[in-house]
Amino acid sequence: MGVAEANTAGNVHGGVILHETVRTGEVTHTSTAYLTMVALDDEGRPAAVPPVRPVTPDEERRAREAQLRRDNRLDERRRIESAREGR
């Protein structure tokens, strides 16, 4: 399980989709997805959750990668917004 530092994201789950050609046994990686789970309060609004701290080396690696994905996503959003404003 990967985690990103956020006050409402419970955790981030990654999944891999594989395709197998049954006749040959060949397996091909087709895609990877990351889903962010958000905690909600009783009224359906995002709710604060305690931070999750990585413990194992694998969790630490996943946390670093999650932070990189978040940084890249936010940077791309800033670039798109700047382009819209003609900057």
MODELLER restraints for C-alpha pairs under 7 A, 6 or more apart:
rsr = mdl.restraints
at = mdl.atoms
rsr.add(forms.Gaussian(group=physical.xy_distance, feature=features.Distance(at['CA:1:A'], at['CA:12:A']), mean=6.49, stdev=0.5))
rsr.add(forms.Gaussian(group=physical.xy_distance, feature=features.Distance(at['CA:1:A'], at['CA:13:A']), mean=5.60, stdev=0.5))
rsr.add(forms.Gaussian(group=physical.xy_distance, feature=features.Distance(at['CA:1:A'], at['CA:59:A']), mean=6.75, stdev=0.5))
rsr.add(forms.Gaussian(group=physical.xy_distance, feature=features.Distance(at['CA:2:A'], at['CA:11:A']), mean=6.68, stdev=0.5))
rsr.add(forms.Gaussian(group=physical.xy_distance, feature=features.Distance(at['CA:2:A'], at['CA:12:A']), mean=5.25, stdev=0.5))
rsr.add(forms.Gaussian(group=physical.xy_distance, feature=features.Distance(at['CA:2:A'], at['CA:13:A']), mean=6.16, stdev=0.5))
rsr.add(forms.Gaussian(group=physical.xy_distance, feature=features.Distance(at['CA:2:A'], at['CA:59:A']), mean=6.17, stdev=0.5))
rsr.add(forms.Gaussian(group=physical.xy_distance, feature=features.Distance(at['CA:2:A'], at['CA:62:A']), mean=4.72, stdev=0.5))
rsr.add(forms.Gaussian(group=physical.xy_distance, feature=features.Distance(at['CA:2:A'], at['CA:63:A']), mean=5.38, stdev=0.5))
rsr.add(forms.Gaussian(group=physical.xy_distance, feature=features.Distance(at['CA:2:A'], at['CA:66:A']), mean=6.55, stdev=0.5))
rsr.add(forms.Gaussian(group=physical.xy_distance, feature=features.Distance(at['CA:3:A'], at['CA:11:A']), mean=5.09, stdev=0.5))
rsr.add(forms.Gaussian(group=physical.xy_distance, feature=features.Distance(at['CA:3:A'], at['CA:12:A']), mean=5.28, stdev=0.5))
rsr.add(forms.Gaussian(group=physical.xy_distance, feature=features.Distance(at['CA:3:A'], at['CA:52:A']), mean=6.93, stdev=0.5))
rsr.add(forms.Gaussian(group=physical.xy_distance, feature=features.Distance(at['CA:3:A'], at['CA:62:A']), mean=6.88, stdev=0.5))
rsr.add(forms.Gaussian(group=physical.xy_distance, feature=features.Distance(at['CA:3:A'], at['CA:63:A']), mean=5.05, stdev=0.5))
rsr.add(forms.Gaussian(group=physical.xy_distance, feature=features.Distance(at['CA:3:A'], at['CA:66:A']), mean=6.33, stdev=0.5))
rsr.add(forms.Gaussian(group=physical.xy_distance, feature=features.Distance(at['CA:4:A'], at['CA:11:A']), mean=6.96, stdev=0.5))
rsr.add(forms.Gaussian(group=physical.xy_distance, feature=features.Distance(at['CA:4:A'], at['CA:12:A']), mean=6.99, stdev=0.5))
rsr.add(forms.Gaussian(group=physical.xy_distance, feature=features.Distance(at['CA:4:A'], at['CA:63:A']), mean=5.92, stdev=0.5))
rsr.add(forms.Gaussian(group=physical.xy_distance, feature=features.Distance(at['CA:4:A'], at['CA:66:A']), mean=5.46, stdev=0.5))
rsr.add(forms.Gaussian(group=physical.xy_distance, feature=features.Distance(at['CA:4:A'], at['CA:67:A']), mean=5.78, stdev=0.5))
rsr.add(forms.Gaussian(group=physical.xy_distance, feature=features.Distance(at['CA:5:A'], at['CA:51:A']), mean=6.88, stdev=0.5))
rsr.add(forms.Gaussian(group=physical.xy_distance, feature=features.Distance(at['CA:7:A'], at['CA:48:A']), mean=5.09, stdev=0.5))
rsr.add(forms.Gaussian(group=physical.xy_distance, feature=features.Distance(at['CA:7:A'], at['CA:49:A']), mean=5.82, stdev=0.5))
rsr.add(forms.Gaussian(group=physical.xy_distance, feature=features.Distance(at['CA:7:A'], at['CA:51:A']), mean=6.91, stdev=0.5))
rsr.add(forms.Gaussian(group=physical.xy_distance, feature=features.Distance(at['CA:8:A'], at['CA:38:A']), mean=5.65, stdev=0.5))
rsr.add(forms.Gaussian(group=physical.xy_distance, feature=features.Distance(at['CA:8:A'], at['CA:39:A']), mean=5.80, stdev=0.5))
rsr.add(forms.Gaussian(group=physical.xy_distance, feature=features.Distance(at['CA:8:A'], at['CA:46:A']), mean=5.98, stdev=0.5))
rsr.add(forms.Gaussian(group=physical.xy_distance, feature=features.Distance(at['CA:8:A'], at['CA:47:A']), mean=5.50, stdev=0.5))
rsr.add(forms.Gaussian(group=physical.xy_distance, feature=features.Distance(at['CA:8:A'], at['CA:48:A']), mean=4.71, stdev=0.5))
rsr.add(forms.Gaussian(group=physical.xy_distance, feature=features.Distance(at['CA:8:A'], at['CA:49:A']), mean=5.67, stdev=0.5))
rsr.add(forms.Gaussian(group=physical.xy_distance, feature=features.Distance(at['CA:9:A'], at['CA:36:A']), mean=6.52, stdev=0.5))
rsr.add(forms.Gaussian(group=physical.xy_distance, feature=features.Distance(at['CA:9:A'], at['CA:37:A']), mean=5.72, stdev=0.5))
rsr.add(forms.Gaussian(group=physical.xy_distance, feature=features.Distance(at['CA:9:A'], at['CA:38:A']), mean=4.45, stdev=0.5))
rsr.add(forms.Gaussian(group=physical.xy_distance, feature=features.Distance(at['CA:9:A'], at['CA:39:A']), mean=6.31, stdev=0.5))
rsr.add(forms.Gaussian(group=physical.xy_distance, feature=features.Distance(at['CA:10:A'], at['CA:37:A']), mean=5.52, stdev=0.5))
rsr.add(forms.Gaussian(group=physical.xy_distance, feature=features.Distance(at['CA:10:A'], at['CA:38:A']), mean=5.44, stdev=0.5))
rsr.add(forms.Gaussian(group=physical.xy_distance, feature=features.Distance(at['CA:10:A'], at['CA:39:A']), mean=5.88, stdev=0.5))
rsr.add(forms.Gaussian(group=physical.xy_distance, feature=features.Distance(at['CA:10:A'], at['CA:49:A']), mean=6.63, stdev=0.5))
rsr.add(forms.Gaussian(group=physical.xy_distance, feature=features.Distance(at['CA:11:A'], at['CA:36:A']), mean=6.07, stdev=0.5))
rsr.add(forms.Gaussian(group=physical.xy_distance, feature=features.Distance(at['CA:11:A'], at['CA:37:A']), mean=5.58, stdev=0.5))
rsr.add(forms.Gaussian(group=physical.xy_distance, feature=features.Distance(at['CA:12:A'], at['CA:34:A']), mean=6.53, stdev=0.5))
rsr.add(forms.Gaussian(group=physical.xy_distance, feature=features.Distance(at['CA:12:A'], at['CA:35:A']), mean=5.57, stdev=0.5))
rsr.add(forms.Gaussian(group=physical.xy_distance, feature=features.Distance(at['CA:12:A'], at['CA:36:A']), mean=4.47, stdev=0.5))
rsr.add(forms.Gaussian(group=physical.xy_distance, feature=features.Distance(at['CA:12:A'], at['CA:37:A']), mean=6.13, stdev=0.5))
rsr.add(forms.Gaussian(group=physical.xy_distance, feature=features.Distance(at['CA:13:A'], at['CA:34:A']), mean=5.57, stdev=0.5))
rsr.add(forms.Gaussian(group=physical.xy_distance, feature=features.Distance(at['CA:13:A'], at['CA:35:A']), mean=5.29, stdev=0.5))
rsr.add(forms.Gaussian(group=physical.xy_distance, feature=features.Distance(at['CA:13:A'], at['CA:36:A']), mean=6.54, stdev=0.5))
rsr.add(forms.Gaussian(group=physical.xy_distance, feature=features.Distance(at['CA:14:A'], at['CA:33:A']), mean=5.59, stdev=0.5))
rsr.add(forms.Gaussian(group=physical.xy_distance, feature=features.Distance(at['CA:14:A'], at['CA:34:A']), mean=4.35, stdev=0.5))
rsr.add(forms.Gaussian(group=physical.xy_distance, feature=features.Distance(at['CA:14:A'], at['CA:35:A']), mean=6.41, stdev=0.5))
rsr.add(forms.Gaussian(group=physical.xy_distance, feature=features.Distance(at['CA:15:A'], at['CA:32:A']), mean=5.66, stdev=0.5))
rsr.add(forms.Gaussian(group=physical.xy_distance, feature=features.Distance(at['CA:15:A'], at['CA:33:A']), mean=5.28, stdev=0.5))
rsr.add(forms.Gaussian(group=physical.xy_distance, feature=features.Distance(at['CA:15:A'], at['CA:34:A']), mean=6.47, stdev=0.5))
rsr.add(forms.Gaussian(group=physical.xy_distance, feature=features.Distance(at['CA:16:A'], at['CA:31:A']), mean=5.99, stdev=0.5))
rsr.add(forms.Gaussian(group=physical.xy_distance, feature=features.Distance(at['CA:16:A'], at['CA:32:A']), mean=4.49, stdev=0.5))
rsr.add(forms.Gaussian(group=physical.xy_distance, feature=features.Distance(at['CA:16:A'], at['CA:33:A']), mean=6.53, stdev=0.5))
rsr.add(forms.Gaussian(group=physical.xy_distance, feature=features.Distance(at['CA:17:A'], at['CA:29:A']), mean=6.22, stdev=0.5))
rsr.add(forms.Gaussian(group=physical.xy_distance, feature=features.Distance(at['CA:17:A'], at['CA:30:A']), mean=5.64, stdev=0.5))
rsr.add(forms.Gaussian(group=physical.xy_distance, feature=features.Distance(at['CA:17:A'], at['CA:31:A']), mean=5.25, stdev=0.5))
rsr.add(forms.Gaussian(group=physical.xy_distance, feature=features.Distance(at['CA:17:A'], at['CA:32:A']), mean=6.17, stdev=0.5))
rsr.add(forms.Gaussian(group=physical.xy_distance, feature=features.Distance(at['CA:18:A'], at['CA:27:A']), mean=6.55, stdev=0.5))
rsr.add(forms.Gaussian(group=physical.xy_distance, feature=features.Distance(at['CA:18:A'], at['CA:28:A']), mean=5.58, stdev=0.5))
rsr.add(forms.Gaussian(group=physical.xy_distance, feature=features.Distance(at['CA:18:A'], at['CA:29:A']), mean=4.59, stdev=0.5))
rsr.add(forms.Gaussian(group=physical.xy_distance, feature=features.Distance(at['CA:18:A'], at['CA:30:A']), mean=5.49, stdev=0.5))
rsr.add(forms.Gaussian(group=physical.xy_distance, feature=features.Distance(at['CA:19:A'], at['CA:27:A']), mean=5.56, stdev=0.5))
rsr.add(forms.Gaussian(group=physical.xy_distance, feature=features.Distance(at['CA:19:A'], at['CA:28:A']), mean=5.12, stdev=0.5))
rsr.add(forms.Gaussian(group=physical.xy_distance, feature=features.Distance(at['CA:19:A'], at['CA:29:A']), mean=6.39, stdev=0.5))
rsr.add(forms.Gaussian(group=physical.xy_distance, feature=features.Distance(at['CA:19:A'], at['CA:30:A']), mean=6.51, stdev=0.5))
rsr.add(forms.Gaussian(group=physical.xy_distance, feature=features.Distance(at['CA:20:A'], at['CA:26:A']), mean=5.58, stdev=0.5))
rsr.add(forms.Gaussian(group=physical.xy_distance, feature=features.Distance(at['CA:20:A'], at['CA:27:A']), mean=4.34, stdev=0.5))
rsr.add(forms.Gaussian(group=physical.xy_distance, feature=features.Distance(at['CA:20:A'], at['CA:28:A']), mean=6.35, stdev=0.5))
rsr.add(forms.Gaussian(group=physical.xy_distance, feature=features.Distance(at['CA:21:A'], at['CA:27:A']), mean=6.54, stdev=0.5))
rsr.add(forms.Gaussian(group=physical.xy_distance, feature=features.Distance(at['CA:38:A'], at['CA:46:A']), mean=6.57, stdev=0.5))
rsr.add(forms.Gaussian(group=physical.xy_distance, feature=features.Distance(at['CA:39:A'], at['CA:46:A']), mean=5.70, stdev=0.5))
rsr.add(forms.Gaussian(group=physical.xy_distance, feature=features.Distance(at['CA:39:A'], at['CA:47:A']), mean=5.44, stdev=0.5))
rsr.add(forms.Gaussian(group=physical.xy_distance, feature=features.Distance(at['CA:40:A'], at['CA:46:A']), mean=4.44, stdev=0.5))
rsr.add(forms.Gaussian(group=physical.xy_distance, feature=features.Distance(at['CA:40:A'], at['CA:47:A']), mean=4.99, stdev=0.5))
rsr.add(forms.Gaussian(group=physical.xy_distance, feature=features.Distance(at['CA:41:A'], at['CA:47:A']), mean=5.33, stdev=0.5))
rsr.add(forms.Gaussian(group=physical.xy_distance, feature=features.Distance(at['CA:54:A'], at['CA:60:A']), mean=5.20, stdev=0.5))
rsr.add(forms.Gaussian(group=physical.xy_distance, feature=features.Distance(at['CA:54:A'], at['CA:63:A']), mean=6.96, stdev=0.5))
